[in-house]
């Protein structure tokens, strides 16, 4: 086992503000200086070489990788995409999924989407689950598209062909949603074919619905049901559309029409689904800087709207709460008001991301610094520096896994 040293992040200056029952105009109740806990020196194992470039069979430079840990199965998945010259003026991809033992670094298995003499992929979407099952939606260079279900042991348990150009979402623990938008008719109206499959690959239903799917996740589907408009001989979404919110049985819960001074946010994901069935829809304002966040309850009814900074990151938290990060400030909200606020000493122009981890904590990445935060208090659980690891990475409660220099590294968090 090869060991590597890791430079630790020692401390960070920050302020934490607890704003229980926070309302605009209320004086902040408490401001406290907090110093991050210094982590003990972690040890590493280094895996066997990941699949990489060797210049053979037309394989070109590795295009991208991602890392995903599944603690329940003691596995770490690494997905690698390599560009391949299929024929003149045509590039495909060789997509390979590898599974490593998260305790030893041993390669357990690998699965290739490309079969001998078969097509390469044009795109591949991987949907990971906590049980270790991976669903892969792949569109191939021969025009076909398939969904593959891969077990934690590396076995393809089922595969089925779907319409090319579709989009796929894992909308609950037991359903896959496949939807394909049709071409606009002469008046701009569009219909979408929505097909539901069980996670065993069995057909549940197929429906043709008016409109286009904006987002589908958890057990909610948001659709734009307005006609498209023609601009410069191209069909585009209406600037102030009507939307419908559906449950996973495709029953309409409620609808909403955007006012004339608001439009759907287009610079990122416009919809955030919360654990209690609530839906957040981001909107851009035509009359003020920044944007708006519209809140819809579990029945699909619009309940509130809030202004958010331009470029803000909005992500779900626990218990139906959500977080907003912008310009060094992290805020936690419930449906009624702001609950918590914390300001970080960090260059606001630097890269930032935040997500809810599988164990229910918040992971905030600011540059090369990675915070694990308690979602109820925003207090730091762990804080470390990625200087000798890098991206892509994933972490569990006790370890960090990162793909560096064609190998998977493990760093222990003590």
N, C-alpha and C positions, 0 to 999 in steps of 0.2 A: 504494500500500500504506500503510495507516494504522498508525502506530506508537504504542504506549502504554507508559508507564513502569511498572515493576513494583518494588514494595518487596520487598527480599530479606530472608529470614531469615538472621541473621548467625551465631548460635551457639546451642548448647544444652548445658546441664549434664546429664551422664548418667554412669552407671557401666556398664562392661562386665565381665562375669564369664565366664571360660572354665572350663567344668566338664567336662573330658574324662573319660569314665567315671564321671560323677557318681553318687553313691549317697547316700541319706538318712543324715545324720550325718557325712558327710565334710566337712572344712573347705574352703571355697572356695579354689581354688588361686591365683587372681590377680584383683585388682580394679584397674582402670586408669581414670583420668579420660580422656575423649575429647572433643575439640571438633570439631564438624561443620565440614567444609570449606565456606568461603564461595563461593557460586556467582557466576559473572560475570553482568553485567547482561544479561538476555535481551531479545530483540527480539520484536515481535508482528506477525503479520498478522491482519486482521479479515476474516472471510468476508462474502459477501453475506448479507442478512437471512435468518434461518431462517424456516420457515413459522411463522406466529403468528396472533394474533387480529386480525380486521378488522371484526367485527360483522356480517358478511354470511353469508347462507345458514344462519342459525341457529348459527353457530360461536360458542362461548363462550370463556371464558378458558382459556389453555393449562393442561392438567392436570399434565403431567409431561414431562420429557425425560431421555434418557440419551445418553452419548457413548461410542463404542468405536473405538479406533484399530486399524488393520490394517497394520502396517509393511510386510509382504510385498507388499501391493498398493498401497502409498503412498496409502491411503485413510483417511479418518475418517468414521465413520457417526454420524449424529444421528437418533435416533428421537423423534418428537414425538407426544403424545396430546392431542387437544383434545376437550373435552366438546361434544356436539351435542344439541340438543333434537329428538328424533325425532318424538315425538307427545306428547300430554298425559300427564303422569306417567311418561314414559319417556325416559331419557337414553342415548344411544349415544356412541361415540367415533370421531373421525377419526384414524386412525393413519397417519403418513407417515414413511418412511425416506429420508433424504437422504445422499448420498455426496459428500465434498469431497476434493479433491486435498490431501494433507498437506504438500506443498511450497509451493503457491501460494494455497490457500484457495478455488480455483475450485470452484463447484458442478458436479459431473460428471453427476449424475442424481438423480431422486427417484421413489419408488414409493409409491403410495397403495393402501391396502387397500380403501377405499371406491370402488366403481365407479359410474358415472352411473346413477341410479335404483336402485342396489343397496342392500343393507342396510349399516348402520354396524357397528362392532365393539362387543361387550360387554367383551371382554378380548383381549389380544394378548401372546403370549410370543415373544420373539426369542432365537434360539440362534445365536450368532456362531461362526465357525470361523476358524482361522489362514489359510486359503486365501482368505478374503473372501466365501465363500458364506454367506448368512444364511437360516436356516430359521425361518419364522414360523408359529406355531399361533394361529389366530384363531377366536374364537367370535363369531357375528354375532347381531344383534338379531332376525333372522327364525328363530332356533333352529338354524341350520346351523353347522357347524364345518369348517375347512379347514386344511391345511398347505400353505404356499407356499414354494418354493425360489427364492431370488433370487441371481443370479450377481453377481460383482464389477463387471460392466458394467451392472447394473440390469435385466437381463432376467429375467422369470419363466420359469425353465426347466421347472418342472412345478408342478402344484397338484392336490391330491386331497381329496375330502370324507371326513371321519372322523366317528365318533359324537359328538354333542354331549355336553358334560360330561366328555370324556376328559381325560387328562393326557398330556403328551408329553415325552420325554427323548431327547437325543442321547447314546446309551450307548457309542458307539465311533466311530471315524472312518468307519464304513461302515454304521451302523444307526441307525434311529429307532425308539423304542419308544413305542407308543400303548397306554394302558391305561385301562380304565373299570371302576369298581367297581359291582357289582350291588347290588340291595336286599337287606337281611338277610332270611333266611327265619324261620319261626316260632321256631326254636331259636337264632337269632343267627348262624348260619353265613353266610358271604359268599363269593362267587366273583368273580374279576376276569377280564375278557377282555383278553388281552395280544396285540397285533398288532405284528409287526415288519416294517418297510419298509427297503429299501436307501436310501441317500442319493440314488439316482436316482428314488425314488418307486415302486419295484417291490415288490409284496407278497412277503415271505419266508415268514412263518408266522403262524398265529393259534391261540391256545390259551386254554382256560378253566381257570384255576388256583384252588385253594382259598386264600382269604385276600385281603388287601389290600396294595398296594404302599406301603411306607414311603418308599423312595428308590430311584432308578435312575440310575446315573451310571457313566462309564468302562465297564467290562465286568462290573459287579456289580449285582445287584438284591436288595434286602432286603424281605421280606414279613412281615407280621403274620398268622399262620395260626390265631390263636385266634378263638373265637366272640365276637361282641359281646354286651354285657350291657345290659339295659334299665334305665334310670334316669329316673324322672319321665316315663315313657312315651316316652323317646327312647333310641335305640340308641347306645351308647358303646363305645369300645375297652375290652377287659378290662384291669384295672389292672396285672397282672403277666403279660404275654403270652408266647407262644412265637413265635420268629421263625425264618425260614429264609433262608439266603443262597444265591442262585443265580448262575450265570455267564450270559453273554449268549446262550447257547443254551437257556436256561431249565432247565438241569440243576441239581438241588439239590446244593450242596456240603456243607452241614452245617446243623444246627439248634441252637437254644438256648432254654431257658425261663428267664425272669427269676425270681429268688428272691422270696419274699413281702415283702421289705423294699425292693424296687427296682421302679421303673416307667420306661417310656420318657419321655425329656425331651420336653416339649410347648411350651416357650417359644421355640422356634426350630428350626432344622434339627437333627434328632436323629442324622443319619448323616453321616460324613465318609469319602469314598473316597480311598485313597492310591494312588500311582503304581505300587506293586508288587502291587496286587490286594488288599492288606489293607483291612479295613473297621473303622472306629471307630464305636461306637454310644454315644450319650450317654444316661445314666440319671439319674433323680432318686432320691435316697435318702430313705426314710421315717424313718431313725433318726439321721441326722447332717446338719449343715449342708453346703451346697455340693452337688456332684453327683459322679457316677462316670463314668469313661470306660472302656468295655469294648473290648478289642482282639481282633480276629479275623484270623487269618492268611489267606493267599491261597487256602487250601483251605477256608475258612469255619469253622475250628475256633477256639473261644475260647481265648486264650492268657494273657491278663492283664487286670487292672483297676486303675485308678488314681483317686484322689480329685482333683477339680479344684474351683477356687473357684466360688461361685455367680456366674452371669453371665459366666463365662469365654468367650472367643472361641476356637474350635478350628478350625484350617485346615490343609490339606496343605502340605508343603514338598517339597523335592527328595529323590530317592533313597529313597523310602518313609518319610521322616521326617515329623513334623508339629509344629506350633507351638501353644502355648497362651498367650493374652494375658489378663491380669486385673490390675486395680489397679496399673497402671504397670509390670508385670513381664512380659517376654516370655521364654518357655522353649521350647527345641527338644528334642524327644525322638526316639529311635529306638524299636524295639520292645522293647529291653531296659532302657534307663534314660534319664535326663535328660543331654543332651549340653552344652547351653549355657543360660546365663541372663543376662539383661540388664535393668537397671532404668532407667526413664526418669523424669526430673523432669517430671511432668505431673499435672494434676488428675484423679484417678482417676474422678471423677463425670462427666467430660466425655465427648463422643462419641468412639468409637474404632472402627476397622475394620482388617482385615488380609486380604491375598489374595496368591496366587502369580501373578506376572505371566507373560505369554507368553514372555519371555526368561529365565524361571527365577529371578528375584529375588523378594524379599518386599517388598510395599508396605504400610507401616504408616501409617495416618492417625490422628493424635492431634489432635483439634480442627481447627485450620487448618494444622497442620504435617504435611507429607508426607515420610516417610522411604522411601528405597529401600535395602534391606539385603541384604548377601550372605547367602544362606540357610545357608551352611556355617560362617560365623564371626559372623554378626549384626552385622558392622561396617557403618557407614554408607557407602553409595556416593554418594548424593545426599540433600540435605535442603533443602527450600524451603517457603515460606509461601504459602498460597492467598489471602491477603488481597485481592488485586486480580484474582483469577481467580474461584474459587468452585466450587460443585458444581451440576450434575454435571461430572466431568472424567475424562480418561484420559490416560495418558502412555506414551511410548516411551523408548528409551534417550537420545534427544536433544531431546525436546520434550514439552510439556504442552498438552493441548487442553481447552478449557472452554467451555461454553455460558453466556454472560452477556449480559443485556439484548437477547435475541433475535438474538444473533450468536455465531459460533464464533470463539474467540480461540486463537492459537497462541503459546506462549512457548518460546523456545529455551533449552536447558540447555547451557551451555558448560563 
